[in-house]
Amino acid sequence: MSLKEEIKHNPLPQHVAIIMDGNGRWAKKKGFLRAIGHENGVDALRNIATASAEVGIKYLTVYAFSSENWNRPRAEVNALMALLVSSLRKELKTLTKNNISLNTIGKTDSLPLKCQRELQEVIEKTSKLDHMTLTLALSYGSREEITEATRTLARDVKAGKLDPEDISEEHISHNLFTRGLPDPDLLIRTSGEYRISNYMLWQIAYSELYFTDKLWPDFGAEDLFKAILDYQRRERRFGKISEQLNS
């Protein structure tokens, strides 16, 4: 039985989040420019999005560009923005073929106008597709996200719209960039790093974490299936004990 077939016999994670790490190191190991690593990273994302849709994942959210990435060398940032535009144009066919809608989270108004226009166009053209939602985290930072949500709630309190004692987890979740998305069941990070890097800090409170040494351009469908099978073998207790779940 293949890994893909084995997955279907167990409950799937509804939402998979990925920190796509290792493009630069992949390029360096092969003697390529970092830009080539990012281009191969796009190919990996296409393969993983397609594989996720094939096995029935409903939500896939990937860390494409963090708010801290703006501090990288200008030439690399410019290359990444150009790659984003060209990739969005090319991948519309793949999204449509696999019935995948595109979504985005983060401070996308800080992206170049050309990127914003391409993003909005693809989001609109795929808005009716409903097999899976692919969310790109762009210019995204979780601390900034939580700070923004706090400011919004503080303004509501100041305006008399909300009592401080009534603020709940639901209020906070509703004011995050990810409102409307379920919290991730599984978080995958590639490249052998063991950190979260300011990614969905509120949302992954009870996510299962999976780390792999594979650099992102080398992370393929079989690696995704291994991560999902590892998730399916775990017992998610959410603070309870096994006996409570079994009863």
N, C-alpha and C positions, 0 to 999 in steps of 0.2 A: 504494500500500500504506500502510495506517495505521501509526502508531507502535506500536500494540498488536500488530498482525500482524507487524511487523518484528522485534519482541522475540522472538517464538517461534522464530526461525531461528538463535538463538545461545544458548549456555549462560546460564542465569539465575543471579543471585546467590541463594544459599540463604537468607541472612539479611541483611535490610536494617535498619539502625538509623537513626533520625531524631532530630535536635535540632529540635524544633518551636519556632521562634523568631519573634517579631514580632507577637504578638497585641496587645500594648499599643500599639505604634507604628501598627499598622493602625487601631485604634480612634481614636487621636489624630488621624491624618490625616483621618479622616472626621468628626471632632467628636463622637465617641461616648465614653461611659465605658469604662474599661479592661475592665470586666466583659463588655461587649458583644463586645469583641475575643476574649475567652476563649470565649464562647459560639460565635462563628463558627469558632474554632479547633477546637471539638468537631466541628462540621460537616465541616471539612476532614479531620479524622482519620477520620471515618466513610467519607468518599469514598476516602481513600488506603488504608484497610484493605480496603475492598471491591475496589478496583482491584488491590491487591497479591494478593488471593486469586484474582482472575480470571485473572491472568497466571501464577499458579503459584508465587509466593513462599511458602516454607514457614514462615519466621519473620520477624516484623516487631516491632521493639522501639523504643518511642518515649519520649523524655525528657519526662515529663508534669509532674513537680514535683521540683525538686532539693532537696537538704538545705539549700542556701543560700537557697532561696526562702522559708524560714520567716522570714527577716529582712525580708521585704517588709511594707508597712503592714498592720496587723491586719485592717482592713476587706477588703483585697484577698485576703488568705489565707483569711478566712472565706468570702468569695464563691467562691473556687476550690474549697474543700472542699464547699460546698453544690452547686456545679456538678458536682463529681465524683459525688456521691451521685445526683443527678437523672439524670445522663448514664448511669450504670451501669444504672439502672432502664430507661431508654428504649432503650438500645442492645442489650439482651439479644436482642431480636427480630432485629436486623441480624446479630449474631454467629451466631445459630442458623441463619438463612437462608443464610449464606455458609459454614457449617461451620467456624467459627473458635472456637478455645478461648482463654480469657482466662488470662493469667498476670501475675504482678507481681514486681518486684525492688525492693529498697531496705528502709529501716527502717520498714516499714508499721505497726509497733506504735506509732509516734509519731503516726499519723493519728488523728483523732477516732474514737471507738468506732463511731459510725454509719457512717462511711466503711469501717472495717474489716469491719463486718457485711455491708454491701452488696457489697464486694469479694469476700468469701469466698463469698457466696451465688451471685454470677455465675460465679466460678471453678468452683464445684461443679456448677452447672447446665450449664456448657459443657465440662466435663472430658472428655467422651467424643467431642467434635468434633475431627476430625483433619486437616482440609484445610490449616489454617494456625494458628499460634500467635501471638496478639497479646500482647505483654508491655508493661505499663505500668511505667516506672521512676518510682517514687513515693517521695518523701523519700529520694532516691538521691544518693549522692556517691561517686565512684570511689576517692578517697583513703581515705575512711572504710571502704569495702569492702575495700581492700587491707590496711588496718591491722587490720581485724577478722580477715582470713584469716591475717595474720602472728601475731596473738595466739593464734589457735587452734592453729597449728603449734607455737608456742613452748610452749603448755601440753602438747601431745603429746610434745614433746622432754623437757620437765621430768618428765613422768610415765613416761618411759622407753618410750613407744610408738613413737617415731620417732628415728632417728639423724640429726643435722644434715646429715651428708654424703649422706644419702639423699633430702633434700628436692629435689623436681623441679618443673618447670613444671606438671606434671599435679597435684601436690599443691596448688599454689597455686590453679590453675584450679578444682579440686574444692571449694575452700573459699570461692570467690567467690559472690556472690548469683546469678550467672548459671550456676552449675553445672547441667549438663543441656542447656544451649543451646550450639550451635556459635558460634564467634566470627563477628562480622559480616563479610560480604564487602564491603559497601558502606555507608558512613556519609554521610548527607545532612544538611546544615545549611541552613536557610532564613534569610532576612532580610539577607543581605549581610555577616554577621559571619564572620570567619575564625579561629575558635578552637574548642576542644573542650569547654571549660566543665566540666571534671571529670566527663566522661561516658565510661565504659567504657575507661579508659586502658590497662588490661592487654589487654583483648579486641580493641582496634582496632590492635594492633601492625602487622598486615599488611592492614588494611582499605583499600579504595580510598575516597578522600575526594571529595565532590562538594558544592560551594557554589553557592548561587543567591541572587540579590537578592530573589526573591519573598518577601513576608511570608507567614507560615504560613497565615492564612485564605485567601490567594489561591492557595496551592499546590494544584493539582488533579491529576487523573489523568494528563493529558498531560504535566505537569511531572515526575511520577514516571516516566513512560515515557521521557522524554528523559534522565533521570538513569540509568536502567537501560541504555539504549542507549549512553550515554557509557561506562558501566562495561564493557559488552560489547566496546567498541572497544579497551580497554586490554589490555596484556600483563602478567599477574601473574607475576612472576619469583621471588618469595620468596628473594631473595639469589642466584639463579642467573643465567645469561646466556641470551639468546634461543636460541643454538645448542643449548644443553642441553635446553631445552624442546622445540624442534623435532625433536630426535633421539629 
